[in-house]
C-alpha cells in the first residue's frame, strides 16, 4: 500500500507555482495560431507528468460549460474537472490537483464524496476550487437562470461549503436544516485522507473577498499593476486578521509565460500570437460577459487590459529570457503574493524549458527549495 503524501500546497516554498486552464482548449491564450494548446487527455497527462517531476505545486482547471465564440470558440472544448483531476491524481506522485466546482450546479453532499474520493486516489493531494457563479450563458445552457443576486449567491455558497466541511469532519450521520439545504441522516464516507484539503477561491468583489477570507486557504486574484496589488494584498491580510483566522491567508495570482533564450525572440512570439493572430471576437466576448456578470477584474480596467486577455486571459505577463521571467516572479513575491499560476501557449512543449532554466533561478533567489520527489513522503 502506498504511503500518504502531504499536500504540496502546504510545503515550505516561499512562492508556489501552478498550471492553470490546461483542461481547456486554448488554455489561457485567446489566439488563432495552429500551435495553440490542444487540451487532449494525452497532452494534459504529458504536462502533468513534467510538472510533477519538477516539483511544481499544483494543477488548477477551469470549469467551463460553453465556449466564448470567436473564430476558435475559445474554451469550447473542456475536460470536466472532477474526472480530469481524479485521473491525473492516479497518474502522478507529488503534485496537488484541484477540481473546480460551481456551487449552483453541484450538490454539496455529492461534491464532498467526490473530493474525498479524489483525495484517497491521490493519497492526500486533492484540492477544491469553489466558484459561486457569474457566467450567465452557462446557466442558460444548463436550462436555468443565473440564480440569486450577487450577494445571495455567496450566501448560498457559504452554506454549500459549510455542508462539505461538516461531511468531511463528522463521524456520525447528522441532520442539516438551514436556509438552502434540508438534509436528513446524511454523512460522508470516506473522509479525505488529508484532514486539511486545500480550498481555493477567486475573489474580486467585496462579497467574494469576504467569502474567500472566511473559507479559503488560498485567495486567487488578478494583478493589474504591482503597486495596486501590493496595497490590495495588505488590505486583504488586514481583513483576515480581523476575523481571527486559524491559519494565514495565502494570496495567489495568475500569469502567462513566454520564455525564450533571448528577449527579442520572446517578444516577437508574444506579439505574433497575442496581437497579430488574436481571436479578438472571443476576447471581446470574454470582456463583455465579465463586465455584465462578474467582478473578477475592476470594470474600469477591463478594456485597459484587453491585450492581456488575448495573451493570457488577463494574467500578469512574464515575457523574456529565463532571467526576465524569474525577475518577474520575484516582483510578484515582493508585492506580497504567495504564488502564481502559469499558462503557456503550449504547456507540454514550453514547460520543460521553464523548469530547466527558471526554477533554478528561483531557487537561487530564495523563492523555492530544491525539489526532492521523496522528501514529502511520510
C-alpha positions as CSV (number, residue, x, y, z in Angstrom):
1,X,0.0,0.0,0.0
2,X,1.3,3.5,-0.9
3,X,2.2,5.9,1.9
4,X,0.2,9.1,2.3
5,X,1.9,12.1,0.7
6,X,1.5,15.6,2.2
7,X,-0.3,18.1,0.0
8,X,2.3,20.3,-1.8
9,X,0.1,23.4,-1.3
10,X,1.4,23.4,2.3
11,X,5.1,22.9,1.6
12,X,7.8,25.4,2.6
13,X,8.3,27.1,-0.7
14,X,8.0,30.9,-0.3
15,X,6.5,31.2,-3.8
16,X,4.3,28.4,-5.1
17,X,3.6,27.6,-8.7
18,X,0.7,26.0,-10.5
19,X,-0.5,25.4,-14.1
20,X,-3.9,26.9,-15.0
21,X,-6.6,26.1,-17.5
22,X,-4.8,23.3,-19.4
23,X,-8.0,21.3,-19.4
24,X,-9.5,23.9,-21.7
25,X,-9.0,24.3,-25.5
26,X,-6.6,27.2,-26.0
27,X,-5.5,27.2,-22.3
28,X,-5.3,30.9,-21.5
29,X,-4.1,32.2,-24.9
30,X,-7.0,33.6,-27.0
31,X,-5.1,33.0,-30.2
32,X,-5.8,31.6,-33.7
33,X,-2.3,30.2,-34.3
34,X,-2.3,26.5,-35.3
35,X,0.0,25.5,-32.5
36,X,-2.3,26.8,-29.8
37,X,-2.9,24.4,-26.9
38,X,-4.8,21.2,-27.7
39,X,-6.4,20.1,-24.5
40,X,-6.4,16.4,-25.3
41,X,-6.1,13.9,-22.4
42,X,-2.7,12.8,-23.8
43,X,-1.4,16.4,-23.8
44,X,-2.7,17.0,-20.3
45,X,-1.1,13.9,-19.0
46,X,2.2,14.8,-20.5
47,X,2.1,18.3,-19.0
48,X,1.1,16.9,-15.6
49,X,4.0,14.4,-15.6
50,X,6.5,17.1,-16.4
51,X,5.2,19.4,-13.7
52,X,5.1,16.5,-11.2
53,X,8.7,15.6,-11.8
54,X,9.8,19.2,-11.5
55,X,8.1,19.9,-8.1
56,X,5.5,22.4,-9.3
57,X,2.9,22.5,-6.6
58,X,-0.5,22.3,-8.3
59,X,-2.7,22.0,-11.3
60,X,-5.8,24.2,-11.5
61,X,-8.5,23.6,-14.1
62,X,-11.4,25.9,-15.2
63,X,-14.9,24.5,-15.1
64,X,-16.5,25.6,-18.3
65,X,-19.8,24.5,-20.0
66,X,-20.0,26.7,-23.0
67,X,-17.3,28.4,-25.1
68,X,-16.7,32.1,-25.8
69,X,-17.2,32.0,-29.5
70,X,-15.0,33.9,-31.9
71,X,-13.3,32.1,-34.8
72,X,-11.8,29.4,-32.4
73,X,-14.7,29.1,-30.0
74,X,-12.2,29.7,-27.2
75,X,-12.8,27.2,-24.3
76,X,-15.4,25.4,-26.4
77,X,-13.7,22.1,-25.7
78,X,-13.2,21.4,-22.0
79,X,-12.3,18.3,-20.0
80,X,-14.6,18.1,-16.9
81,X,-12.7,18.9,-13.8
82,X,-13.7,16.1,-11.3
83,X,-12.8,13.3,-13.8
84,X,-9.8,15.2,-15.1
85,X,-8.4,15.7,-11.6
86,X,-9.1,12.1,-10.5
87,X,-7.3,10.7,-13.5
88,X,-4.3,12.9,-13.0
89,X,-4.1,12.1,-9.3
90,X,-3.9,8.4,-10.2
91,X,-1.1,9.1,-12.7
92,X,1.1,11.4,-10.7
93,X,3.0,11.1,-7.4
94,X,3.6,14.5,-5.8
95,X,1.6,17.4,-7.3
96,X,-1.7,18.7,-5.9
97,X,-4.6,18.6,-8.3
98,X,-7.6,20.8,-7.8
99,X,-11.1,20.3,-9.1
100,X,-13.1,23.5,-9.9
101,X,-16.7,23.2,-8.9
102,X,-19.7,25.5,-9.4
103,X,-21.8,25.6,-6.2
104,X,-25.0,26.1,-8.2
105,X,-24.5,23.1,-10.5
106,X,-23.4,20.6,-7.9
107,X,-24.9,19.3,-4.7
108,X,-22.5,19.6,-1.7
109,X,-23.1,16.0,-0.5
110,X,-22.1,14.7,-3.9
111,X,-19.1,17.0,-4.1
112,X,-17.9,16.1,-0.6
113,X,-17.7,12.5,-1.6
114,X,-16.1,13.2,-5.0
115,X,-13.3,15.3,-3.5
116,X,-12.8,12.8,-0.7
117,X,-12.6,10.0,-3.3
118,X,-10.0,12.1,-5.2
119,X,-8.0,12.6,-2.1
120,X,-8.0,8.9,-1.5
121,X,-6.9,8.3,-5.1
122,X,-4.1,10.8,-4.7
123,X,-3.1,9.9,-1.2
124,X,-3.8,13.3,0.2
125,X,-3.2,15.5,-2.8
126,X,-6.7,16.7,-3.8
127,X,-7.8,20.3,-3.7
128,X,-11.2,22.2,-4.2
129,X,-11.6,25.4,-6.1
130,X,-15.0,26.9,-5.3
131,X,-16.9,29.0,-7.9
132,X,-20.1,30.7,-6.8
133,X,-21.1,31.6,-10.4
134,X,-21.0,34.5,-12.8
135,X,-21.3,33.3,-16.4
136,X,-24.9,33.7,-17.3
137,X,-24.8,31.9,-20.7
138,X,-23.5,28.8,-18.9
139,X,-26.6,28.8,-16.6
140,X,-28.8,29.2,-19.6
141,X,-27.0,26.3,-21.4
142,X,-27.9,24.1,-18.4
143,X,-31.6,25.1,-18.5
144,X,-31.7,27.8,-15.9
145,X,-31.0,31.4,-15.0
146,X,-28.1,32.8,-13.0
147,X,-29.5,32.3,-9.5
148,X,-30.0,35.0,-6.9
149,X,-28.3,38.3,-6.8
150,X,-24.5,38.6,-6.3
151,X,-24.7,38.8,-2.5
152,X,-27.2,35.9,-2.3
153,X,-25.0,33.6,-4.4
154,X,-22.3,34.0,-1.8
155,X,-24.8,33.2,1.0
156,X,-25.7,30.0,-0.9
157,X,-22.0,29.3,-1.4
158,X,-21.3,29.7,2.3
159,X,-23.8,27.1,3.3
160,X,-22.6,24.9,0.5
161,X,-19.1,25.0,1.9
162,X,-20.3,24.5,5.4
163,X,-22.1,21.3,4.4
164,X,-19.0,20.0,2.8
165,X,-16.7,20.7,5.7
166,X,-19.2,19.1,8.1
167,X,-19.3,16.0,5.9
168,X,-15.5,15.8,6.0
169,X,-15.4,16.1,9.8
170,X,-18.5,14.4,11.3
171,X,-18.1,10.8,12.3
172,X,-21.8,10.1,12.6
173,X,-24.8,10.8,10.4
174,X,-26.4,14.2,11.1
175,X,-29.4,16.3,10.0
176,X,-29.0,19.8,8.4
177,X,-31.8,22.3,8.3
178,X,-30.9,25.8,7.2
179,X,-31.8,28.3,4.5
180,X,-30.7,26.4,1.4
181,X,-30.3,22.8,2.3
182,X,-32.5,20.4,4.2
183,X,-30.6,17.1,4.8
184,X,-31.7,14.1,6.9
185,X,-29.4,11.4,8.2
186,X,-26.5,12.5,5.9
187,X,-22.9,11.6,6.2
188,X,-19.8,11.5,4.1
189,X,-17.5,8.4,3.9
190,X,-14.8,8.1,3.1
191,X,-13.3,11.2,4.6
192,X,-10.4,12.8,2.8
193,X,-7.1,11.3,3.8
194,X,-5.7,14.9,4.3
195,X,-7.7,16.5,7.1
196,X,-6.9,19.9,5.5
197,X,-8.0,19.7,1.9
198,X,-6.8,23.0,0.4
199,X,-9.7,25.2,-0.7
200,X,-9.1,28.0,-3.3
201,X,-11.5,30.7,-4.3
202,X,-11.1,33.5,-6.9
203,X,-12.4,36.8,-5.4
204,X,-12.9,40.2,-7.0
205,X,-16.0,41.7,-5.3
206,X,-16.3,42.8,-1.7
207,X,-18.7,39.8,-1.0
208,X,-16.4,37.5,-2.8
209,X,-13.4,38.5,-0.8
210,X,-15.3,38.2,2.5
211,X,-16.3,34.6,1.4
212,X,-12.7,33.7,0.4
213,X,-11.2,35.2,3.6
214,X,-13.6,33.2,5.7
215,X,-13.4,29.9,3.8
216,X,-10.3,29.5,1.6
217,X,-6.7,28.6,2.2
218,X,-5.8,30.5,-1.0
219,X,-7.4,33.6,-2.3
220,X,-6.9,33.9,-6.1
221,X,-7.0,37.4,-7.6
222,X,-5.8,39.3,-10.6
223,X,-2.8,41.7,-11.0
224,X,-3.5,44.9,-12.8
225,X,-0.3,46.7,-11.5
226,X,2.1,45.5,-8.9
227,X,1.6,48.8,-7.0
228,X,-2.1,48.3,-6.8
229,X,-1.7,44.6,-5.9
230,X,0.7,45.4,-3.0
231,X,-1.9,47.7,-1.5
232,X,-4.7,45.2,-2.1
233,X,-2.8,42.3,-0.5
234,X,-2.1,44.4,2.6
235,X,-5.9,45.2,2.9
236,X,-6.8,41.6,2.4
237,X,-4.4,40.4,5.1
238,X,-5.7,43.0,7.5
239,X,-9.3,41.8,6.9
240,X,-8.1,38.2,7.5
241,X,-6.6,39.3,10.8
242,X,-9.8,41.0,11.9
243,X,-11.8,37.8,11.7
244,X,-9.1,35.9,13.6
245,X,-8.5,33.1,11.0
246,X,-6.9,30.0,12.4
247,X,-4.4,29.9,9.5
248,X,-2.7,32.5,7.4
249,X,-4.4,33.8,4.3
250,X,-2.3,33.0,1.2
251,X,-2.9,35.2,-1.9
252,X,-2.3,33.9,-5.4
253,X,-2.4,35.5,-8.8
254,X,-2.2,34.2,-12.3
255,X,0.4,34.8,-15.0
256,X,1.3,33.8,-18.5
257,X,4.8,32.9,-19.7
258,X,6.7,33.4,-22.9
259,X,10.2,32.3,-22.1
260,X,12.9,32.1,-24.7
261,X,16.7,32.2,-24.9
262,X,16.7,35.8,-25.9
263,X,14.3,38.6,-25.2
264,X,13.8,39.6,-28.9
265,X,12.6,36.1,-29.7
266,X,10.2,36.0,-26.7
267,X,8.8,39.5,-27.5
268,X,8.3,38.7,-31.2
269,X,6.4,35.4,-30.4
270,X,4.3,37.3,-27.9
271,X,3.4,39.9,-30.4
272,X,2.7,37.3,-33.1
273,X,0.3,35.0,-31.2
274,X,-1.4,37.6,-28.9
275,X,-1.8,40.6,-31.2
276,X,-1.3,39.7,-34.9
277,X,-3.2,36.4,-34.6
278,X,-5.5,37.1,-31.6
279,X,-9.1,35.9,-31.7
280,X,-10.5,39.3,-31.0
281,X,-14.1,38.1,-31.3
282,X,-13.6,35.7,-28.4
283,X,-11.6,38.3,-26.4
284,X,-14.4,40.8,-26.7
285,X,-17.0,38.2,-25.7
286,X,-15.0,37.3,-22.6
287,X,-14.7,41.0,-21.6
288,X,-18.4,41.7,-22.3
289,X,-19.5,38.8,-20.2
290,X,-17.2,39.7,-17.3
291,X,-18.4,43.3,-17.5
292,X,-22.0,42.2,-17.4
293,X,-21.9,39.4,-14.8
294,X,-18.5,39.2,-12.9
295,X,-16.3,41.3,-10.7
296,X,-13.1,39.3,-11.1
297,X,-11.5,42.4,-12.6
298,X,-12.2,46.1,-11.9
299,X,-14.7,47.1,-14.5
300,X,-12.9,50.3,-15.4
301,X,-9.8,48.3,-16.1
302,X,-11.2,45.6,-18.4
303,X,-10.7,47.4,-21.7
304,X,-7.3,48.7,-20.4
305,X,-6.0,45.1,-20.2
306,X,-7.7,43.9,-23.4
307,X,-4.3,42.9,-24.8
308,X,-3.6,40.8,-21.8
309,X,-6.8,38.9,-22.4
310,X,-5.6,37.8,-25.8
311,X,-2.2,36.9,-24.5
312,X,-3.2,35.1,-21.3
313,X,-6.9,35.7,-20.3
314,X,-5.9,38.8,-18.4
315,X,-2.9,37.3,-16.5
316,X,0.3,39.0,-15.4
317,X,2.8,38.9,-18.3
318,X,6.1,37.1,-17.8
319,X,7.8,37.6,-21.1
320,X,11.5,37.4,-22.0
321,X,14.6,35.4,-21.1
322,X,14.8,33.0,-18.1
323,X,16.3,35.8,-16.1
324,X,13.5,38.2,-17.1
325,X,10.8,35.6,-16.1
326,X,12.5,34.8,-12.8
327,X,12.8,38.5,-12.1
328,X,9.1,39.0,-12.9
329,X,8.2,36.2,-10.5
330,X,10.4,37.8,-7.8
331,X,8.5,41.1,-8.3
332,X,5.2,39.2,-7.7
333,X,6.6,37.8,-4.5
334,X,7.8,41.2,-3.3
335,X,4.3,42.6,-3.9
336,X,3.1,40.0,-1.4
337,X,1.8,37.1,-3.5
338,X,2.4,33.6,-2.1
339,X,2.4,32.1,-5.6
340,X,1.0,32.3,-9.1
341,X,-0.4,30.0,-11.7
342,X,1.3,29.9,-15.0
343,X,0.0,29.4,-18.5
344,X,1.8,28.8,-21.8
345,X,0.7,28.8,-25.4
346,X,1.7,25.1,-25.4
347,X,2.2,23.8,-21.9
348,X,3.8,20.4,-22.8
349,X,6.3,21.9,-25.2
350,X,7.2,25.1,-23.3
351,X,7.2,23.8,-19.7
352,X,10.4,21.7,-19.9
353,X,12.5,24.8,-20.7
354,X,10.8,26.8,-17.9
355,X,11.6,24.0,-15.4
356,X,15.2,23.7,-16.6
357,X,16.0,27.3,-16.7
358,X,13.7,29.3,-14.5
359,X,13.2,27.0,-11.5
360,X,16.9,27.0,-10.6
361,X,16.9,30.8,-10.8
362,X,14.0,31.0,-8.4
363,X,15.9,28.7,-6.0
364,X,18.9,31.0,-6.2
365,X,16.6,33.9,-5.3
366,X,15.4,32.0,-2.2
367,X,11.8,31.7,-3.5
368,X,11.8,28.0,-3.8
369,X,13.7,25.0,-2.4
370,X,15.3,22.3,-4.5
371,X,12.8,19.6,-5.2
372,X,13.3,16.1,-4.0
373,X,10.5,13.8,-5.0
374,X,10.8,11.7,-1.9
375,X,11.1,14.4,0.7
376,X,7.3,14.7,1.3
377,X,6.7,11.0,1.8
378,X,5.7,10.4,5.4
